[in-house]
């Protein structure tokens, strides 16, 4: 029900904390990757099966920032080892 969201789950308690809250009429947020330094997370916001863009936010939560405006399919992503960039 509703779009896919990204949650952080506490292993010890099972408590879930929602990190993203996408708009209601889209597919949702997927493909989350945390930066090697642990400070950031990037994820794919999927509007339709073929319209997607990357969003960046602090790993402890906050407002996501759209970092691409391609509106095209994204089949995978990875951080550079020094957390200075992304490959997708």
Secondary structure, DSSP 4 states (H G I P E B T S, - for coil): --SB--EEE-TTT--EEE-----TTS-EEEEEEE-TTSSEEEEEEESSSS-EEEEEEETT----EE-----S-----EE-TTSS-EE-
